[in-house]
């Protein structure tokens, strides 16, 4: 696959001093790999959006759990939208106009059934792929909704994508897991990116230790569709782009990593509430200060918080300028040239129905997810 991102290495994790560790991102470039550096300030794009339709839990009937996540939404080349509702164990299929077409799958262990569905993708051939952690494989449906033979992968599963006749698998949802990005072909599995082994984090006040890693430690942001796979790892604004099996292109912008202060780390959602360890009928409460001291935290993080790929090959990068600030979207051509930026408030695509239409996962005031389809109007700016 040309250039390959081998791993992200963290050093000094066992020290008790807050932030006393460093990050090293290693990229091995093959001959022919191109580097495209985009310099300069943001260039605002005068693009606008029009809401087309919404998909919400009411469509699934009374009592629906409607558990939907960014990685359980997909679209095909005809603009149809696929929603894996892991609470109801089904894939709801909607036409390009938002009208419900059919449901795929149900709870169970047989063909076309789900034990623990965790990810969704649609291939270029229209085949619907559902990653099932309970089956350690893919439950598959053809473009007409027919059940296909299951494909066993024999590995942990999570978010998935379809890329150049291979399956891309993101492993590891929680801080207590190693994150790996795999490319699974017919007879070969490659590790494109991997976070290091976990350390035992010790909490003196509770006289215990649990596996973990520093807060805000780098993970892998990625997207895969058609012939393109794009990933970001480490604190730099740097995208590794694979086009089919061709050598990778390294695309970057001179946007600095986000700095994280100790005060910001203490106020972050994962820290400010502290941590409670329970065993049997006993428990022990760990303060936010001890939690941060024990686990440590990254003093910088990548500004890249999300990646999407449009059917025309454009790369949409959701990124931040400040730790707790609003995000904005940088758009690059298929060749890696920076086209401009959509400023704060622009919807970040979850899946593209076409190069001018996409769906986004939203939440209502009660935290209930719903999906919105937008029409994109490309202005002259």
GITA-V970035 format. One record per residue. N is the residue number from 1. RES is the residue in three letters. SS is DSSP state (alpha for helix, beta for strand, coil for the rest). OMEGA is omega as a letter, one per 30 degrees, with the letter a starting at -180 (none if undefined). D_LAST is the distance of its C-alpha to the last C-alpha in whole Angstrom. Layout:
N&RES&SS&OMEGA&D_LAST  N&RES&SS&OMEGA&D_LAST
This chain:
1&UNK&coil&l&36  2&UNK&coil&l&35  3&UNK&coil&a&34  4&UNK&beta&l&36  5&UNK&beta&a&35  6&UNK&beta&a&38  7&UNK&beta&l&39  8&UNK&beta&a&38  9&UNK&beta&l&41  10&UNK&beta&a&42  11&UNK&beta&l&44  12&UNK&coil&a&47  13&UNK&coil&a&46  14&UNK&coil&l&50  15&UNK&coil&a&50  16&UNK&coil&l&50  17&UNK&coil&a&48  18&UNK&coil&l&45  19&UNK&coil&a&42  20&UNK&coil&l&44  21&UNK&coil&a&43  22&UNK&beta&a&40  23&UNK&beta&l&38  24&UNK&beta&l&38  25&UNK&beta&a&35  26&UNK&beta&l&37  27&UNK&beta&l&35  28&UNK&beta&a&37  29&UNK&coil&l&35  30&UNK&coil&l&37  31&UNK&coil&a&37  32&UNK&coil&l&34  33&UNK&coil&l&31  34&UNK&beta&l&28  35&UNK&beta&l&26  36&UNK&beta&a&23  37&UNK&beta&l&22  38&UNK&beta&a&18  39&UNK&coil&l&18  40&UNK&coil&a&16  41&UNK&coil&l&15  42&UNK&coil&l&12  43&UNK&coil&a&9  44&UNK&beta&l&7  45&UNK&coil&a&5  46&UNK&coil&l&5  47&UNK&coil&a&7  48&UNK&beta&a&11  49&UNK&beta&l&14  50&UNK&beta&l&18  51&UNK&beta&a&21  52&UNK&beta&l&23  53&UNK&beta&l&26  54&UNK&beta&l&28  55&UNK&beta&a&31  56&UNK&coil&a&34  57&UNK&alpha&a&37  58&UNK&alpha&a&39  59&UNK&alpha&a&38  60&UNK&alpha&l&41  61&UNK&coil&a&43  62&UNK&coil&l&45  63&UNK&coil&a&46  64&UNK&coil&l&43  65&UNK&coil&a&42  66&UNK&coil&l&39  67&UNK&coil&a&38  68&UNK&coil&a&35  69&UNK&coil&l&32  70&UNK&alpha&a&29  71&UNK&alpha&l&31  72&UNK&alpha&l&33  73&UNK&beta&l&30  74&UNK&beta&l&29  75&UNK&beta&l&28  76&UNK&coil&a&29  77&UNK&coil&l&27  78&UNK&coil&a&28  79&UNK&coil&l&26  80&UNK&coil&a&30  81&UNK&beta&a&30  82&UNK&beta&a&32  83&UNK&beta&l&33  84&UNK&beta&l&36  85&UNK&beta&a&38  86&UNK&coil&l&40  87&UNK&coil&a&42  88&UNK&coil&l&44  89&UNK&coil&l&44  90&UNK&beta&l&42  91&UNK&beta&l&38  92&UNK&beta&a&37  93&UNK&beta&a&35  94&UNK&beta&l&33  95&UNK&coil&a&32  96&UNK&coil&l&28  97&UNK&coil&l&28  98&UNK&coil&a&30  99&UNK&coil&a&34  100&UNK&beta&a&36  101&UNK&beta&a&38  102&UNK&beta&l&40  103&UNK&beta&l&41  104&UNK&beta&l&42  105&UNK&coil&l&45  106&UNK&beta&a&47  107&UNK&beta&l&49  108&UNK&coil&a&51  109&UNK&coil&a&52  110&UNK&coil&l&53  111&UNK&coil&a&50  112&UNK&coil&a&47  113&UNK&beta&a&48  114&UNK&beta&l&46  115&UNK&coil&l&48  116&UNK&coil&a&45  117&UNK&beta&a&42  118&UNK&beta&a&39  119&UNK&beta&a&36  120&UNK&beta&l&35  121&UNK&beta&l&33  122&UNK&beta&a&33  123&UNK&coil&l&33  124&UNK&coil&a&32  125&UNK&coil&l&35  126&UNK&coil&l&35  127&UNK&coil&l&37  128&UNK&beta&a&37  129&UNK&beta&l&38  130&UNK&beta&l&39  131&UNK&beta&a&40  132&UNK&beta&a&44  133&UNK&coil&l&45  134&UNK&coil&l&48  135&UNK&coil&a&49  136&UNK&coil&a&47  137&UNK&beta&a&45  138&UNK&beta&l&43  139&UNK&beta&a&44  140&UNK&beta&l&42  141&UNK&beta&l&42  142&UNK&coil&a&41  143&UNK&coil&l&38  144&UNK&coil&l&41  145&UNK&coil&l&42  146&UNK&coil&a&45  147&UNK&beta&l&46  148&UNK&coil&l&46  149&UNK&coil&l&48  150&UNK&coil&l&47  151&UNK&beta&a&46  152&UNK&beta&l&48  153&UNK&coil&l&46  154&UNK&coil&a&48  155&UNK&coil&l&46  156&UNK&coil&a&44  157&UNK&coil&l&41  158&UNK&coil&l&38  159&UNK&coil&a&35  160&UNK&beta&l&34  161&UNK&beta&l&32  162&UNK&beta&a&33  163&UNK&beta&l&32  164&UNK&coil&l&33  165&UNK&coil&l&37  166&UNK&beta&l&37  167&UNK&beta&l&37  168&UNK&beta&a&35  169&UNK&beta&l&37  170&UNK&beta&a&36  171&UNK&beta&l&39  172&UNK&coil&a&40  173&UNK&coil&a&39  174&UNK&coil&l&40  175&UNK&coil&l&41  176&UNK&coil&a&44  177&UNK&coil&l&43  178&UNK&coil&l&42  179&UNK&coil&l&39  180&UNK&beta&l&39  181&UNK&beta&a&36  182&UNK&beta&l&38  183&UNK&beta&a&38  184&UNK&beta&l&40  185&UNK&coil&a&41  186&UNK&coil&a&44  187&UNK&coil&a&47  188&UNK&coil&l&45  189&UNK&beta&l&43  190&UNK&beta&l&41  191&UNK&beta&l&40  192&UNK&beta&a&36  193&UNK&beta&a&36  194&UNK&beta&l&39  195&UNK&coil&a&39  196&UNK&coil&l&43  197&UNK&coil&l&46  198&UNK&coil&l&46  199&UNK&beta&l&49  200&UNK&beta&a&51  201&UNK&beta&a&50  202&UNK&beta&l&53  203&UNK&beta&a&54  204&UNK&alpha&a&57  205&UNK&alpha&l&57  206&UNK&alpha&l&57  207&UNK&coil&a&59  208&UNK&beta&l&57  209&UNK&beta&l&54  210&UNK&beta&l&52  211&UNK&beta&l&49  212&UNK&beta&l&46  213&UNK&coil&a&43  214&UNK&coil&l&41  215&UNK&beta&l&39  216&UNK&coil&l&35  217&UNK&coil&a&36  218&UNK&coil&l&34  219&UNK&coil&a&33  220&UNK&beta&l&31  221&UNK&beta&a&28  222&UNK&beta&l&28  223&UNK&beta&l&26  224&UNK&beta&l&28  225&UNK&beta&l&27  226&UNK&coil&a&28  227&UNK&coil&a&29  228&UNK&beta&l&26  229&UNK&beta&a&28  230&UNK&beta&l&26  231&UNK&beta&l&27  232&UNK&beta&l&27  233&UNK&beta&a&30  234&UNK&coil&a&32  235&UNK&coil&a&30  236&UNK&coil&l&27  237&UNK&coil&a&24  238&UNK&beta&a&25  239&UNK&beta&l&24  240&UNK&beta&a&27  241&UNK&beta&l&26  242&UNK&beta&l&29  243&UNK&beta&a&28  244&UNK&coil&l&31  245&UNK&coil&a&34  246&UNK&coil&l&33  247&UNK&coil&a&32  248&UNK&coil&l&30  249&UNK&beta&l&27  250&UNK&beta&a&26  251&UNK&beta&a&22  252&UNK&beta&l&22  253&UNK&beta&a&20  254&UNK&coil&l&21  255&UNK&coil&a&21  256&UNK&coil&l&25  257&UNK&coil&l&27  258&UNK&beta&l&27  259&UNK&beta&a&31  260&UNK&coil&l&33  261&UNK&coil&l&36  262&UNK&alpha&l&39  263&UNK&alpha&l&39  264&UNK&alpha&l&35  265&UNK&alpha&l&37  266&UNK&alpha&a&40  267&UNK&alpha&a&38  268&UNK&coil&a&36  269&UNK&alpha&a&37  270&UNK&alpha&a&39  271&UNK&alpha&a&41  272&UNK&alpha&l&42  273&UNK&coil&a&44  274&UNK&coil&a&46  275&UNK&beta&a&48  276&UNK&beta&l&51  277&UNK&beta&a&53  278&UNK&beta&l&56  279&UNK&beta&a&59  280&UNK&coil&l&62  281&UNK&coil&a&62  282&UNK&beta&l&61  283&UNK&beta&l&58  284&UNK&beta&a&56  285&UNK&beta&l&53  286&UNK&beta&a&51  287&UNK&coil&l&50  288&UNK&alpha&a&46  289&UNK&alpha&l&47  290&UNK&alpha&l&49  291&UNK&alpha&a&47  292&UNK&alpha&l&44  293&UNK&alpha&a&47  294&UNK&alpha&a&48  295&UNK&alpha&a&45  296&UNK&coil&l&43  297&UNK&beta&l&40  298&UNK&coil&l&37  299&UNK&coil&l&36  300&UNK&beta&l&32  301&UNK&beta&a&30  302&UNK&coil&l&27  303&UNK&coil&a&24  304&UNK&beta&l&23  305&UNK&beta&l&24  306&UNK&beta&a&23  307&UNK&beta&l&22  308&UNK&beta&a&21  309&UNK&beta&l&21  310&UNK&coil&l&19  311&UNK&coil&l&21  312&UNK&coil&l&19  313&UNK&coil&l&20  314&UNK&coil&l&17  315&UNK&beta&l&18  316&UNK&beta&a&17  317&UNK&beta&l&18  318&UNK&beta&a&19  319&UNK&beta&a&20  320&UNK&beta&l&21  321&UNK&coil&a&22  322&UNK&coil&a&25  323&UNK&coil&a&28  324&UNK&coil&a&28  325&UNK&coil&l&24  326&UNK&coil&l&22  327&UNK&beta&l&20  328&UNK&beta&a&16  329&UNK&beta&l&15  330&UNK&beta&a&14  331&UNK&beta&l&13  332&UNK&beta&l&14  333&UNK&coil&l&15  334&UNK&coil&l&19  335&UNK&coil&l&20  336&UNK&coil&l&19  337&UNK&coil&l&16  338&UNK&beta&a&13  339&UNK&beta&a&10  340&UNK&beta&a&9  341&UNK&beta&l&10  342&UNK&beta&a&10  343&UNK&coil&a&12  344&UNK&coil&l&16  345&UNK&coil&l&17  346&UNK&coil&l&15  347&UNK&coil&a&18  348&UNK&coil&a&19  349&UNK&coil&l&20  350&UNK&coil&l&24  351&UNK&beta&a&24  352&UNK&beta&l&22  353&UNK&beta&l&23  354&UNK&beta&l&21  355&UNK&coil&l&17  356&UNK&coil&l&16  357&UNK&beta&l&19  358&UNK&beta&l&20  359&UNK&beta&a&23  360&UNK&beta&l&23  361&UNK&beta&l&27  362&UNK&beta&l&27  363&UNK&beta&l&30  364&UNK&coil&a&32  365&UNK&coil&l&34  366&UNK&coil&l&37  367&UNK&coil&l&35  368&UNK&coil&a&35  369&UNK&beta&l&32  370&UNK&beta&a&31  371&UNK&beta&a&28  372&UNK&beta&l&25  373&UNK&beta&a&23  374&UNK&beta&l&19  375&UNK&beta&a&17  376&UNK&beta&l&14  377&UNK&beta&a&11  378&UNK&coil&l&8  379&UNK&coil&a&6  380&UNK&coil&a&4  381&UNK&coil&none&0
